[in-house]
Amino acid sequence: MAQMQIKLNHRFIFMIVSLLIIGVYGVNLTKPALAQKYQQIVVATVDGAEIQLDEILDLIEQLPPEYQNEPLTNYYDQMVDRVINVRLAAKAAEKSALSDDPEVIEDMRVAAQKVLADYWLRSEIAKSVTKEAIDKAYDAYVSDTASREEVKASHILVADEQTAISAIQKLEEGADFAELAREISTGPSGPNGGDLGYFGRGAMVPVFEQAAFALDVGSFTSAPVQSQFGWHVIKLLDKRIAEAPSIEEMSLQLELNISNLSFARLVETLRADAKIQKKPLSDIEAEWQQSQESIESSTQ
Protein backbone atom coordinates (compact mmCIF):
# COMPACT_ATOMS: atom_id res chain seq x y z
CA MET A 1 0.00 0.00 0.00
CA ALA A 2 1.35 3.39 -0.91
CA GLN A 3 2.41 5.50 2.04
CA MET A 4 -0.05 8.15 3.09
CA GLN A 5 1.58 11.55 2.52
CA ILE A 6 -1.08 13.92 3.76
CA LYS A 7 0.34 17.40 4.26
CA LEU A 8 -1.20 19.65 6.87
CA ASN A 9 -1.82 22.93 5.05
CA HIS A 10 -3.68 25.41 7.23
CA ARG A 11 -6.56 27.54 6.11
CA PHE A 12 -5.74 30.96 7.41
CA ILE A 13 -9.38 31.55 8.32
CA PHE A 14 -9.03 28.90 11.00
CA MET A 15 -5.48 29.83 11.90
CA ILE A 16 -6.34 33.41 12.83
CA VAL A 17 -9.19 32.27 15.08
CA SER A 18 -6.84 29.94 16.88
CA LEU A 19 -4.07 32.51 17.21
CA LEU A 20 -6.45 35.06 18.65
CA ILE A 21 -8.26 32.78 21.09
CA ILE A 22 -5.42 30.48 22.16
CA GLY A 23 -4.29 33.00 24.74
CA VAL A 24 -7.73 32.80 26.34
CA TYR A 25 -8.49 29.13 25.90
CA GLY A 26 -4.99 27.70 26.14
CA VAL A 27 -5.52 25.15 23.37
CA ASN A 28 -5.14 25.27 19.63
CA LEU A 29 -8.46 24.40 17.96
CA THR A 30 -7.57 24.93 14.29
CA LYS A 31 -8.56 22.46 11.56
CA PRO A 32 -6.43 21.57 8.54
CA ALA A 33 -7.78 22.39 5.11
CA LEU A 34 -8.19 18.78 4.07
CA ALA A 35 -11.13 17.44 2.12
CA GLN A 36 -14.00 16.26 4.30
CA LYS A 37 -13.67 12.71 3.00
CA TYR A 38 -10.12 12.52 4.37
CA GLN A 39 -11.15 13.90 7.75
CA GLN A 40 -13.81 11.19 8.08
CA ILE A 41 -11.51 8.24 7.35
CA VAL A 42 -11.68 5.72 10.21
CA VAL A 43 -8.16 5.14 11.52
CA ALA A 44 -9.01 2.84 14.46
CA THR A 45 -11.83 1.54 16.62
CA VAL A 46 -12.01 1.17 20.41
CA ASP A 47 -14.60 -1.37 21.52
CA GLY A 48 -16.45 -0.70 18.28
CA ALA A 49 -16.34 3.12 18.56
CA GLU A 50 -14.69 4.79 15.56
CA ILE A 51 -11.71 7.15 15.68
CA GLN A 52 -11.61 9.36 12.60
CA LEU A 53 -8.65 11.05 10.96
CA ASP A 54 -9.82 14.51 11.98
CA GLU A 55 -9.20 13.62 15.64
CA ILE A 56 -5.59 12.84 14.76
CA LEU A 57 -5.28 16.09 12.85
CA ASP A 58 -6.65 18.00 15.84
CA LEU A 59 -3.86 16.59 17.97
CA ILE A 60 -1.20 17.37 15.38
CA GLU A 61 -2.43 20.96 15.23
CA GLN A 62 -1.40 21.31 18.87
CA LEU A 63 2.21 20.52 17.97
CA PRO A 64 4.75 23.34 17.42
CA PRO A 65 4.35 24.98 13.97
CA GLU A 66 7.58 23.51 12.60
CA TYR A 67 6.11 19.99 12.87
CA GLN A 68 2.68 20.71 11.45
CA ASN A 69 3.65 20.65 7.77
CA GLU A 70 5.53 17.37 7.97
CA PRO A 71 4.07 14.20 6.42
CA LEU A 72 1.50 12.55 8.66
CA THR A 73 3.48 9.30 8.49
CA ASN A 74 6.16 10.86 10.73
CA TYR A 75 3.98 10.56 13.82
CA TYR A 76 0.79 8.83 12.71
CA ASP A 77 1.12 5.77 14.99
CA GLN A 78 2.00 7.96 17.97
CA MET A 79 -1.04 10.18 17.53
CA VAL A 80 -3.46 7.28 16.97
CA ASP A 81 -2.20 5.55 20.13
CA ARG A 82 -2.66 8.79 22.06
CA VAL A 83 -6.31 9.08 20.98
CA ILE A 84 -6.90 5.41 21.82
CA ASN A 85 -5.44 5.96 25.31
CA VAL A 86 -7.65 9.01 25.85
CA ARG A 87 -10.75 7.07 24.74
CA LEU A 88 -9.96 4.24 27.15
CA ALA A 89 -9.29 6.64 30.04
CA ALA A 90 -12.51 8.54 29.28
CA LYS A 91 -14.55 5.31 29.32
CA ALA A 92 -13.06 4.41 32.68
CA ALA A 93 -13.80 7.90 34.01
CA GLU A 94 -17.43 7.70 32.89
CA LYS A 95 -17.89 4.59 35.02
CA SER A 96 -16.36 6.26 38.06
CA ALA A 97 -17.79 8.81 40.48
CA LEU A 98 -15.85 11.52 38.65
CA SER A 99 -18.58 11.88 36.06
CA ASP A 100 -20.84 13.31 38.78
CA ASP A 101 -18.19 15.51 40.36
CA PRO A 102 -19.33 19.20 40.26
CA GLU A 103 -15.84 20.40 39.39
CA VAL A 104 -15.60 17.96 36.48
CA ILE A 105 -19.07 18.93 35.26
CA GLU A 106 -18.11 22.62 35.36
CA ASP A 107 -14.84 21.99 33.50
CA MET A 108 -16.75 20.07 30.82
CA ARG A 109 -19.26 22.90 30.50
CA VAL A 110 -16.47 25.46 30.06
CA ALA A 111 -14.67 23.24 27.52
CA ALA A 112 -17.88 22.81 25.50
CA GLN A 113 -18.42 26.57 25.58
CA LYS A 114 -14.92 27.17 24.24
CA VAL A 115 -15.35 24.70 21.39
CA LEU A 116 -18.73 26.19 20.47
CA ALA A 117 -17.25 29.70 20.46
CA ASP A 118 -14.37 28.55 18.27
CA TYR A 119 -16.65 26.99 15.66
CA TRP A 120 -18.94 30.02 15.65
CA LEU A 121 -15.98 32.36 15.11
CA ARG A 122 -14.71 30.17 12.28
CA SER A 123 -18.11 30.21 10.61
CA GLU A 124 -18.54 33.98 10.92
CA ILE A 125 -15.00 34.82 9.80
CA ALA A 126 -15.27 32.50 6.79
CA LYS A 127 -18.16 34.63 5.52
CA SER A 128 -15.85 37.65 5.22
CA VAL A 129 -13.07 35.89 3.30
CA THR A 130 -14.54 36.07 -0.20
CA LYS A 131 -12.92 36.46 -3.60
CA GLU A 132 -14.30 40.00 -3.77
CA ALA A 133 -12.77 40.87 -0.39
CA ILE A 134 -9.40 39.43 -1.40
CA ASP A 135 -9.43 41.32 -4.72
CA LYS A 136 -10.33 44.56 -2.95
CA ALA A 137 -7.57 44.10 -0.35
CA TYR A 138 -5.04 43.36 -3.08
CA ASP A 139 -6.01 46.44 -5.09
CA ALA A 140 -5.62 48.57 -1.96
CA TYR A 141 -2.17 47.11 -1.35
CA VAL A 142 -1.03 47.72 -4.93
CA SER A 143 -2.25 51.33 -4.89
CA ASP A 144 -0.50 52.05 -1.59
CA THR A 145 2.98 52.61 -2.98
CA ALA A 146 4.23 54.07 0.32
CA SER A 147 4.02 50.63 1.90
CA ARG A 148 6.28 49.25 -0.84
CA GLU A 149 8.88 52.02 -0.78
CA GLU A 150 12.40 50.69 -0.40
CA VAL A 151 15.75 52.38 0.09
CA LYS A 152 19.29 51.26 -0.55
CA ALA A 153 21.68 52.52 2.08
CA SER A 154 25.18 52.14 3.45
CA HIS A 155 26.30 52.89 6.96
CA ILE A 156 29.36 53.28 9.11
CA LEU A 157 28.91 51.79 12.57
CA VAL A 158 31.22 52.83 15.40
CA ALA A 159 31.20 52.47 19.17
CA ASP A 160 31.18 56.12 20.24
CA GLU A 161 29.69 59.43 19.14
CA GLN A 162 32.98 61.25 18.73
CA THR A 163 34.28 58.70 16.21
CA ALA A 164 31.03 59.07 14.26
CA ILE A 165 31.33 62.89 14.29
CA SER A 166 34.91 62.57 13.05
CA ALA A 167 33.73 60.28 10.22
CA ILE A 168 31.11 62.84 9.15
CA GLN A 169 33.77 65.55 9.07
CA LYS A 170 35.96 63.39 6.82
CA LEU A 171 33.02 62.74 4.49
CA GLU A 172 32.27 66.47 4.32
CA GLU A 173 35.90 66.99 3.32
CA GLY A 174 35.48 64.56 0.43
CA ALA A 175 36.39 61.16 1.84
CA ASP A 176 34.91 58.16 0.03
CA PHE A 177 32.08 56.66 2.10
CA ALA A 178 32.73 53.04 1.12
CA GLU A 179 36.46 53.30 1.81
CA LEU A 180 35.87 54.92 5.17
CA ALA A 181 33.36 52.19 6.07
CA ARG A 182 35.90 49.50 5.22
CA GLU A 183 38.45 51.30 7.36
CA ILE A 184 36.52 52.05 10.57
CA SER A 185 33.06 50.43 10.56
CA THR A 186 32.61 47.71 13.16
CA GLY A 187 29.44 46.30 11.60
CA PRO A 188 29.31 43.13 9.46
CA SER A 189 28.70 45.26 6.35
CA GLY A 190 31.99 47.13 6.87
CA PRO A 191 34.08 44.95 4.52
CA ASN A 192 31.44 45.62 1.81
CA GLY A 193 31.79 49.36 2.17
CA GLY A 194 28.85 49.48 4.58
CA ASP A 195 26.35 48.45 1.87
CA LEU A 196 23.10 47.18 3.39
CA GLY A 197 21.28 46.64 0.10
CA TYR A 198 17.61 47.48 -0.36
CA PHE A 199 15.20 47.32 2.57
CA GLY A 200 11.65 48.42 3.29
CA ARG A 201 9.95 49.88 6.32
CA GLY A 202 10.07 47.66 9.35
CA ALA A 203 13.29 45.93 8.35
CA MET A 204 15.59 48.08 10.49
CA VAL A 205 15.35 49.48 14.00
CA PRO A 206 13.01 52.51 13.98
CA VAL A 207 15.62 55.22 14.59
CA PHE A 208 17.80 53.89 11.75
CA GLU A 209 14.84 53.49 9.40
CA GLN A 210 13.58 57.00 10.08
CA ALA A 211 16.97 58.54 9.35
CA ALA A 212 17.54 56.50 6.18
CA PHE A 213 14.12 57.19 4.65
CA ALA A 214 14.45 60.92 5.40
CA LEU A 215 17.63 61.30 3.34
CA ASP A 216 17.88 62.39 -0.28
CA VAL A 217 19.66 60.02 -2.65
CA GLY A 218 23.40 60.62 -2.46
CA SER A 219 23.31 62.40 0.91
CA PHE A 220 24.43 61.19 4.32
CA THR A 221 23.34 62.02 7.86
CA SER A 222 24.74 65.32 9.11
CA ALA A 223 24.73 64.04 12.71
CA PRO A 224 25.39 60.57 14.13
CA VAL A 225 22.38 58.30 14.64
CA GLN A 226 22.40 56.29 17.85
CA SER A 227 20.81 52.85 18.14
CA GLN A 228 21.29 49.91 20.47
CA PHE A 229 24.07 48.74 18.16
CA GLY A 230 26.17 51.89 18.42
CA TRP A 231 26.55 55.12 16.44
CA HIS A 232 25.70 55.20 12.73
CA VAL A 233 26.57 57.44 9.83
CA ILE A 234 24.08 56.61 7.07
CA LYS A 235 24.27 57.31 3.34
CA LEU A 236 21.30 56.87 1.00
CA LEU A 237 22.25 55.25 -2.31
CA ASP A 238 18.86 54.78 -3.99
CA LYS A 239 15.08 54.78 -3.57
CA ARG A 240 12.54 52.64 -5.39
CA ILE A 241 9.01 51.27 -5.22
CA ALA A 242 9.19 47.50 -4.95
CA GLU A 243 7.14 45.54 -7.46
CA ALA A 244 3.95 44.25 -5.88
CA PRO A 245 3.72 40.45 -5.53
CA SER A 246 1.01 38.75 -7.55
CA ILE A 247 -2.38 38.20 -5.94
CA GLU A 248 -1.62 34.46 -5.91
CA GLU A 249 1.57 35.07 -3.93
CA MET A 250 -0.28 37.28 -1.46
CA SER A 251 -3.52 35.34 -1.15
CA LEU A 252 -2.72 33.65 2.16
CA GLN A 253 -1.52 36.90 3.73
CA LEU A 254 -4.60 38.71 2.44
CA GLU A 255 -6.84 36.00 3.91
CA LEU A 256 -5.05 36.41 7.22
CA ASN A 257 -5.47 40.19 7.16
CA ILE A 258 -9.17 39.95 6.29
CA SER A 259 -9.73 37.29 8.95
CA ASN A 260 -7.93 39.41 11.53
CA LEU A 261 -10.07 42.44 10.72
CA SER A 262 -13.24 40.34 10.72
CA PHE A 263 -12.39 38.88 14.12
CA ALA A 264 -11.74 42.35 15.57
CA ARG A 265 -15.08 43.63 14.25
CA LEU A 266 -16.96 40.60 15.55
CA VAL A 267 -15.52 40.98 19.02
CA GLU A 268 -16.14 44.73 19.00
CA THR A 269 -19.81 44.17 18.10
CA LEU A 270 -20.26 41.46 20.71
CA ARG A 271 -18.72 43.60 23.42
CA ALA A 272 -20.77 46.65 22.43
CA ASP A 273 -24.00 44.66 22.80
CA ALA A 274 -23.04 43.14 26.15
CA LYS A 275 -22.96 44.41 29.72
CA ILE A 276 -19.39 43.81 30.85
CA GLN A 277 -18.05 44.53 34.30
CA LYS A 278 -14.34 43.97 34.81
CA LYS A 279 -12.69 44.17 38.20
CA PRO A 280 -9.26 45.80 38.24
CA LEU A 281 -6.41 43.52 39.28
CA SER A 282 -5.86 45.60 42.42
CA ASP A 283 -9.38 44.67 43.62
CA ILE A 284 -8.74 40.99 42.95
CA GLU A 285 -5.47 41.13 44.86
CA ALA A 286 -7.20 42.87 47.79
CA GLU A 287 -9.96 40.22 47.88
CA TRP A 288 -7.40 37.43 47.74
CA GLN A 289 -5.42 39.02 50.56
CA GLN A 290 -8.56 39.32 52.67
CA SER A 291 -9.45 35.68 52.06
CA GLN A 292 -5.93 34.60 53.05
CA GLU A 293 -6.11 36.64 56.25
CA SER A 294 -9.52 35.15 57.02
CA ILE A 295 -8.16 31.62 56.56
CA GLU A 296 -5.16 32.35 58.75
CA SER A 297 -7.26 33.87 61.54
CA SER A 298 -9.67 30.92 61.51
CA THR A 299 -6.83 28.44 61.98
CA GLN A 300 -5.30 30.24 64.95
N, C-alpha and C positions, 0 to 999 in steps of 0.2 A: 504494500500500500504506500502510495506516495506520502512523503512527510507533509504534515499540515504546516503551512507557512503563512499563518494569518498575521498581518501587521496591524498594530493598534494605532490607527490614525485618528486623532481627536477631531471632533467637530468643535469649532471654537465657540459655538453657541453654548454648548454644555460646559466647555472649559471655563468660560468667564463666570458662569454661575458658581461653579465649584471654587474658583479662586476667590470670589467675593464672599462666599458663605463659609468657607472652610475655617476661617478665623473664629466664626461663631459656633459652628457645629463640631469642629475638630475632626471631621472625616471627609474624605474626598468622595463625592457621589457622582462623578462624571460617568458618561457612557461612551464607549467607542462608536465611531461611525461605521459600524459593520451592518451588512444587510440583516434584516429581521430573521431570515431563514437560518443564518449562521448563529445568531444569538439564541435560537430555540433548539439547537442541536443538543440532544441528551448525551452527556459525557459520562454519567454514572448513575447508579440507583442505590438507595439505602433503604433496605427493607421494602422495596417496591416503589419508593418515592423518588421521582426523577430529580437529577441535578442538571441544569441546562448550562450551556456555554456562557450565557450572559452573567451567571454568578461568578464564574472564573474571571471573566473580564472585569467585573466589579472589583474583585480582589487585586487584580493586576494594576488597576487604576490607582490603587492606594500605594503603589511602589514609587520610589523616587523617579522623577521624569526621565532620567537617562536610561532606565530599564524599560520604559513603557513602549518604546518603538522597536524593541527586539522581537524576534520570532517567538511565537507562543510556545514552540517546542522547547525553548530554553528552560522554562519552569512550569510546563503544563502539569506534569505528574505531581509536583510539589503543591500547586494550587488546588488541584482536584482533591488530594488527600486532606488538605486543610479544610475544604468545604465539607468533606465527609466527616471529619472529626467534629466540626461545629454542629452538623446535623445530629450526630450521635449524642453529643453533650446536651443539645437542646431537648432531645427526646427524653433523656434522663432527667433533666431539670423539670420538664412538664409533669413528670410522675412524682416529683418531690413536692414538699411544702412550699418551695420557693415560688411556685407559680401563683400562690395566693398571698405572697409577701407584699405589703403595701409599697415598700420601696421599689421592689422589682416592677410592680404594676405601674408606678409613676414613671420609672425609667423607660418602660416600654411605650407609655403614652407620649413621652417627650421625643423618643426616637421616631415614632410614627409621625409625629407632627413635623419633625425635621425633614423626613423623606417626602411627605406630602408637599411641604413648602418648596423643596428642591424641584420636584416634578412640575409644580405650578409655575415656578420661575422659568424653567426650561421652556414650557409651553408658551408662555407669554413672550419671552424674549425671541423665540423662533419666529413669531409673527412679524417682528420688526426687521428680520434679516432677509429681505427680499432682493431680487435682481435689481429692481428699481432703486432701492436704498443703496445698494453697493455701487451702482452706476453713478448715482448722485454724489456719493462720498468720494468716488474716484475723480469725478469732474472737479469737485471742490479742491481736491489735493493738487491736481494738475494746474489749476488756475492760481493757486497760492504759491507763486514763485519764491516768495521770501523764505518759505520753509525748506526750499531746495537750494538756497544760496550756499555756495562753498567758496572757501578761500584757500589759497596756497601760500604758506608762510614759512619763514625760517626764523630761528631764534638762537640767541646766545644765552646760555644758562650759567650763572656764576653763584658763588655762595654768599657774597655780601654786596650791599648797595654801592659802596664806593667803587668796587671793581666794575660794576655795571655802568656807573656814571662815567668812569674812565673809558669804557668801551664806546659809549655814545659819543664822547668827545673825539675819539679816534675816527669814528665813522663820519662825523661832521667835518673832519679834516681831510676826508677822502679815502679812508681805509676801505679795503674790500670786505664786505660783510662775511662772505663765505670763508675767506682766509682767516679773518679774525675769529670766527666760530671754531674753525679747526684748531686754532692756536690756544684759545682760552676756555671754550665752552666745556662744561663738565657733564652735559647731558649726552645721552646715547646717540643723538643726531649730530653731535659735534664733528666727528670724522667725515660726515657728509656735508659739511658746510652749514650745519644747522637746519637743513631742509626737512620739513615735516610733511611735505606733500599736501594734497588737498584734504580738507576736512569741513564738515558742516557744523551747524549749531548743536551743542550738546556733546560734542566729541572731546572737548577740552574743558579744563576747569573754568568756571565762569569768568574769573578776572582775566584770564589769558584770552578766552574767546572774545570778551567785550573789547579788549584792546586791539586784537587782530582784526576784527570785523569793522572797527572804526577807522582803520588806516586807509589811505589811498594807495593804489598800486604803485610800488617803487619806493614808498616811504617807510620809515622805521619810527619806533616810539621815541619821543623826545625825552622821556623820563623812564627810569626802570620800572618794571611791573613785578610786584611781589606776589608769589604764590607759596603754597606749602612746600614746593620743590626748591625754592630759592628765588633769585632775582633774574628777570628775563629782559632781554632787549629783543624786540620783535620786528621783523621786516615783512611787509606784504609783497608777495611776488605776483599774485594773480587773483582774479575773482571770476566766478562763473556760476551759471545756473545749471545744476545737475539735471541730466535727462531723467524724466519721470519713468519709473518702472511701468511695465505693462499692467493692465488690470488683472491679468491672470497671475502675475507675480505678486500682486498686492492683495489678492482676494481674501486670503486668510487674515491678514492684518486688518483689512477693512471690516470683515465680519466681527473680529474682536472689538474694534472700535465701536461699531454699531451696537453690539451686544452690551458693551460697557455702558454706553449712553442709555440704552433701553433699560438696563438694570437700575441705573441711577434714577431715571424718571419713574419707574415702577415704585421704587422704595420711597421716593419723594411724595408720590400720590398717596401711597398707603399711610405714610406717617401724617400727611396733612389731614386725612380723613379719620384719624384715630386720636383718642385722648391718651396722651403719654405723660406719665409722671416719673421722672428719674431722680433718684436720690443722689446727692453728691457723695463722693467717696469719703469725705470728712465725716458725714453723718453715719455712714456704714461703719467706719472705724470707731466712732463714738459708741454706737450701739453694741459693737463687738466687745469693746472695752468694758462697757457696763455689764454685759452678760458674763464676762470673765470674772469681774469683781463679785458679781452675785453668786457665781459658782464657788469662788474661793471662800466667801463669807459663810456660805451654807455648809461648807465642809469643816469649818473651824469649831 
